Amino acid sequence: MAVIDPVEVPRLQSYLQQTFGVKDIALKMREKATDSVEVILNGEFIGLIYKDDEDGEISYNFNMAILDIDLPATI
């Protein structure tokens, strides 16, 4: 994984807000890790975005864990 530069964070945040149509998504730099940022929705941590720089091609991977207890009982 590659280091996420703080100047990348606003661009990533704007992309997520536009893609999901939600303005309450925020990204936060991590204190001890430089290869990822925290994804916050309505003040709650929901996942991480990792930067990958393989062969000069940069991509970002959004990793979100969904707990079984958070799923609706029925649909």
C-alpha positions, 0 to 999 in steps of 0.5 A: 500500500502507498502513503495517502497525502493529505492533499488527496483527502478533499478530492476523495471526500468530494468523490464519495459525496457526489457518488453516493449523493450524501454530503455527510461523508467525511474522511479523516487522516489516521494517527498511526497509519499513512496508507489509509484514511477513515471514512465517517458517515454522520459522525460514525466510523464506517470503513477505511480507504486504502491507496494502492500504487501498483506499477505507477497506476494509483487506485483507492480501495474502500473497505467497509465491514457490515456487522450482521446485527446491523442488517434489517431482520427482514426485507 
